[in-house]
Amino acid sequence: MAEDWGRDRDPDDLMVTVEHPMGTIEVPLSEWIARGPGPRPLLRPTAVRSRATGEALPLTVIPQRYRNEHPGR
């Protein structure tokens, strides 16, 4: 699958939703990239939206290595 990630995407504008055992959290993509899931294989983004517009976006706007999917780890 081709990635939608591009130079024009601002990681501070992309809000990533992560389902966590303690609850659902939403963080900017820039924070997810900096702190990420680490070695937790079941912790991955479930949704992403533009902070500026609220528009729901495909998960492919997140670079694959930060989606914590098997091929990206």
Backbone as CSV, one residue per row, in Angstrom:
resi,resn,N_x,N_y,N_z,CA_x,CA_y,CA_z,C_x,C_y,C_z
1,MET,0.851,-1.173,0.000,0.000,0.000,0.000,0.898,1.237,0.000
2,ALA,0.629,2.155,-0.879,1.397,3.391,-0.928,1.042,4.261,0.269
3,GLU,2.044,5.006,0.739,1.801,5.890,1.877,1.354,7.254,1.385
4,ASP,0.456,7.888,2.129,-0.017,9.224,1.806,0.862,10.294,2.435
5,TRP,1.864,9.894,3.228,2.713,10.840,3.931,3.425,11.711,2.906
6,GLY,3.520,13.000,3.167,4.204,13.908,2.252,4.853,15.040,2.993
7,ARG,5.682,15.780,2.299,6.405,16.898,2.903,5.464,17.980,3.413
8,ASP,4.257,18.067,2.828,3.332,19.126,3.220,2.557,18.805,4.498
9,ARG,2.728,17.620,5.061,2.030,17.242,6.295,2.790,17.759,7.504
10,ASP,2.080,18.423,8.389,2.675,18.947,9.624,2.372,17.963,10.747
11,PRO,3.379,17.305,11.323,3.110,16.319,12.372,2.446,16.913,13.608
12,ASP,2.529,18.232,13.798,1.830,18.862,14.919,0.343,19.052,14.618
13,ASP,-0.037,19.015,13.340,-1.447,19.159,12.957,-2.180,17.818,12.993
14,LEU,-1.454,16.731,12.863,-2.088,15.413,12.816,-2.273,14.874,14.228
15,MET,-3.517,14.662,14.608,-3.848,14.137,15.934,-4.099,12.628,15.812
16,VAL,-3.329,11.859,16.547,-3.376,10.402,16.488,-4.173,9.876,17.687
17,THR,-5.149,9.023,17.414,-5.918,8.367,18.468,-5.316,6.995,18.711
18,VAL,-5.045,6.702,19.982,-4.447,5.425,20.372,-5.344,4.787,21.425
19,GLU,-5.738,3.551,21.176,-6.503,2.783,22.161,-5.499,2.161,23.117
20,HIS,-5.637,2.483,24.387,-4.716,2.018,25.416,-5.531,1.270,26.472
21,PRO,-4.974,0.275,27.133,-5.727,-0.446,28.167,-6.298,0.477,29.259
22,MET,-5.661,1.621,29.494,-6.144,2.554,30.505,-7.132,3.576,29.936
23,GLY,-7.376,3.533,28.620,-8.310,4.461,27.994,-7.807,4.942,26.645
24,THR,-8.635,5.663,25.969,-8.284,6.210,24.663,-7.559,7.536,24.859
25,ILE,-6.452,7.697,24.125,-5.716,8.946,24.194,-5.585,9.528,22.796
26,GLU,-5.409,10.834,22.721,-5.179,11.503,21.453,-3.968,12.407,21.632
27,VAL,-2.970,12.234,20.767,-1.726,13.002,20.863,-1.333,13.482,19.475
28,PRO,-0.595,14.584,19.386,-0.086,15.005,18.086,0.875,13.945,17.537
29,LEU,0.903,13.816,16.231,1.813,12.848,15.614,3.250,13.131,16.024
30,SER,3.618,14.390,16.180,4.997,14.713,16.577,5.346,14.069,17.923
31,GLU,4.390,14.039,18.852,4.636,13.403,20.153,4.691,11.880,20.008
32,TRP,3.802,11.319,19.187,3.797,9.874,18.953,5.129,9.445,18.342
33,ILE,5.656,10.250,17.419,6.950,9.932,16.808,8.056,9.996,17.862
34,ALA,8.018,10.997,18.713,9.061,11.166,19.729,9.002,10.092,20.811
35,ARG,7.782,9.707,21.234,7.636,8.773,22.362,7.166,7.398,21.926
36,GLY,6.318,7.367,20.920,5.841,6.144,20.297,5.441,5.008,21.214
37,PRO,5.136,3.870,20.611,4.666,2.732,21.385,5.782,1.940,22.037
38,GLY,6.997,2.120,21.589,8.089,1.317,22.118,7.865,-0.149,21.810
39,PRO,8.182,-1.033,22.748,8.096,-2.476,22.484,6.706,-3.066,22.730
40,ARG,5.673,-2.252,22.770,4.323,-2.751,23.039,3.618,-3.054,21.721
41,PRO,3.594,-4.312,21.281,3.078,-4.646,19.955,1.580,-4.412,19.770
42,LEU,0.801,-4.362,20.830,-0.643,-4.178,20.680,-1.068,-2.718,20.784
43,LEU,-0.134,-1.825,21.013,-0.428,-0.409,21.142,-0.134,0.264,19.811
44,ARG,-1.197,0.676,19.124,-1.020,1.291,17.809,-2.112,2.313,17.562
45,PRO,-1.851,3.263,16.650,-2.872,4.244,16.303,-4.105,3.568,15.699
46,THR,-5.281,4.081,16.064,-6.525,3.547,15.509,-7.232,4.557,14.629
47,ALA,-6.844,5.834,14.732,-7.453,6.891,13.918,-6.506,8.079,13.886
48,VAL,-6.703,8.929,12.895,-5.927,10.163,12.787,-6.815,11.224,12.154
49,ARG,-6.644,12.462,12.615,-7.423,13.568,12.064,-6.552,14.814,12.013
50,SER,-6.983,15.765,11.218,-6.319,17.056,11.167,-6.795,17.887,12.348
51,ARG,-5.875,18.425,13.109,-6.243,19.293,14.224,-6.894,20.573,13.692
52,ALA,-6.404,21.090,12.572,-6.889,22.356,12.023,-8.319,22.252,11.494
53,THR,-8.628,21.141,10.816,-9.933,21.023,10.163,-10.862,20.008,10.812
54,GLY,-10.309,19.102,11.626,-11.109,18.031,12.211,-11.367,16.887,11.258
55,GLU,-10.878,17.001,10.025,-11.098,15.978,9.002,-10.432,14.660,9.389
56,ALA,-11.202,13.575,9.317,-10.641,12.240,9.535,-9.747,11.904,8.342
57,LEU,-8.610,11.328,8.628,-7.638,10.997,7.593,-7.319,9.508,7.657
58,PRO,-6.824,8.944,6.555,-6.440,7.526,6.588,-5.187,7.325,7.436
59,LEU,-5.077,6.160,8.041,-3.893,5.858,8.856,-2.607,5.930,8.047
60,THR,-2.711,5.836,6.734,-1.505,5.870,5.905,-0.826,7.232,5.904
61,VAL,-1.442,8.269,6.494,-0.730,9.552,6.620,0.335,9.458,7.704
62,ILE,0.249,8.450,8.551,1.278,8.194,9.566,2.342,7.325,8.900
63,PRO,3.615,7.733,8.946,4.653,6.879,8.362,4.562,5.458,8.938
64,GLN,4.755,4.469,8.088,4.538,3.072,8.481,5.298,2.685,9.738
65,ARG,6.513,3.152,9.907,7.303,2.739,11.077,6.692,3.228,12.388
66,TYR,5.771,4.208,12.325,5.122,4.715,13.534,3.702,4.192,13.713
67,ARG,3.270,3.303,12.823,1.934,2.698,12.966,1.987,1.446,13.828
68,ASN,3.178,0.970,14.141,3.380,-0.203,14.990,2.666,-1.430,14.433
69,GLU,2.665,-1.535,13.122,2.133,-2.723,12.459,3.299,-3.672,12.228
70,HIS,3.008,-4.944,12.095,4.081,-5.929,11.948,5.102,-5.538,10.871
71,PRO,4.713,-5.191,9.640,5.730,-4.869,8.640,6.557,-3.629,8.975
72,GLY,6.012,-2.711,9.803,6.721,-1.480,10.106,7.641,-1.569,11.297
73,ARG,7.517,-2.636,12.092,8.344,-2.736,13.298,9.685,-3.297,13.004
